[in-house]
Amino acid sequence: MTIPLAITDIPALNDHRLRAELEALLEDAVNSGASVGYHAPLEPHWKQAFWNGVAAQLSGGAHRLLIARGPEGELLGSVQLALCTKPNGAHRAEVQKLLVFAGHRRNGVARRLMAAVEKTARGLGRSLLVLDTLKGDSGEPFYEATGWLRAGVIPGYTVEADGAFHDTVLFYKTL
């Protein structure tokens, strides 16, 4: 089932209501098993520090944050785009932290956020996107199904909550 939603490019994180929603989104993602750099249960200082970092990156101009809102205005998910600022990388960007509230997954939110971030990248003159995801995670088949190509695997890239090292899969997409 696909739900109606609106996707917005957020230029700055100075809205306290949005910040609270985004912190809840990160907490939901981590606590529902998403591999986004943190272990459950997510401590309050981590979600604040994470979004403070995103706010700083947005103010630097080389980072984009897209959010998806449902028909009642509720936050459903977000995705980020980190633009390469080096002269030899002006054509590329990294897709980061695709997050969708657990209760809204499998409704097309992630798919539409990815389409929007790709459109944003094209509009910024980017023709190559990269991303990574935990090997074996639900993101792996999702990215393959949405046209991303597997570039390779980095063994032992993360230490997950179980204390073991886990591999990450690198993907790319030419726009």
N, C-alpha and C positions, 0 to 999 in steps of 0.2 A: 504494500500500500504506500503510495506517495502522498505526502501531506503538503498543503500549500505552505510556502515559506518565502521570506524575503532575505536576501543576502546583502550585507552592507560592509563596505570597506571603512574600517575605523582608523582615523588618522592619529588619534591620541587617546590615552587612557586616563582622562581626568574626570570622568563621570563615576561617582561613588557607587551608584546603583549597578552600572555595568561591571565595575570592578568586583562587586560582591557576587554577581551572577557568574563571572568568569572564574572566580575562586571556587565557587560551588561546582562549576563544570569540571575543573581540574581535579577537585576532590572526588567527584563522582567517577571520573575516568580512572583515576588511580585505584580507588576502592573497588571498582568493578573489574580490575585486572589488566587495564591497559598498560602497556609498557611505554611510558613516556618519561622515564628518568627517575621516577620516585617509587617508593614502596608503600604499600598500605599497612596501617592506616596513615593517611597523609596528615602530617602535623601542620597546624595553622601557619607557622612561620615559613614553611616551604611554599605554600600556595601564595602567600604575600610576596615572598622573595621572587618567585617565578614571574608573577605579573608585574612586579617592579622592574625586573629585567626586560620584559617585553615593552613596558612603557618607555624605558630608556632607549631601546632599539628603535621604537617608532619615532621618537623625537630626533634620532640621528638621520632619519630619512631613507635608510636602506632596508627597511623592514615594513611589511604590510600585515595587517590583521583583518581577516574577514570573519564576520559572524552571521549565523543563520538564526532568524526568529520565525516562530510559528504564527498561525493565524490570530492568536490572542496576544501576540507581542512577546511571548515567552522565548527565552534563549534556548536554542536547540543544540548548537554546536559552533565550533570555530576552527579555523585553519590559519597558518602563518606562512609567509613567503619572505625568505631572507635573500636579499639581492646581493650578488657578488659586486664588490666595489673596486676590485682590482682592474687595471686596464685590459688585461688579457682575459677577463671573465665577465665583461659587460653584457655578454649574451646569455648568461646563465643565472640560475637562482635555485635555492633549496626550499622545498616544501617541508614545513615542520609542524608538528603537534596538531594533527587532525584529531579533534576531540568532538564526540557527540554524546549527549546524555544517554545513559544506558536505556532509559525508557523510550527513547526515540530512535534507537538503532533499527536497521532493516526497514526503514521507511523512505530511503532515498536521500537522507540529509547529507551523509558523507559524499555520496556520488555528486550531488549538486554543489557542495562546497568545493570538491576537487575540480569540477568544471569551471566554477567561478575563479578559483585561484589560477587555473591555466589561462583563462581569458584575461585576468589581470596581468599575468606574466607577459602574455602576447602584447598587450597594450603598452607595456613598459619596454618593449623591444627585446624581450628574452625569448630565446628559441630552444633552450635546453634546461630541463628541470631535473633535479636529483632528489632522492629521499632515501631514508633507511627505515627498516622495521625489524622487530625481533623475529628471528627464524621460528616458524611454527605458529606465530600469532595470527589472528584473524585478518590482520592487515595484509599479510602476504598474498593470499588468494584474491583479496579485494583489489589490490593494486594491479595484479596480473589481469583481472577481469576488466579493468578500466583502461587497458592499453599501455601500462607501464612495462618496461623490459627489465629483466633481471640482469644486473651487471656483475654480481658476484656475492660472495659471503665472506664476512670477516669473523673468524673464529674467536670465541671468548671475549666478545666486545663489551658485554655488560655483566654485572653481577646482580642477579635478580634476588628477590626476597628469600628464595630457598637457599641462598648462599653460594649457589653454583654459577659458574661462568656460562653465558649463553651467546650464541652466534647472532649476528645481525645480517640482514640481506639488504644489499644496495640495489636501488632501482633508478632508472632514468627514463625520460620521455622527451622526444624531440617534438617541438611544436611547429 
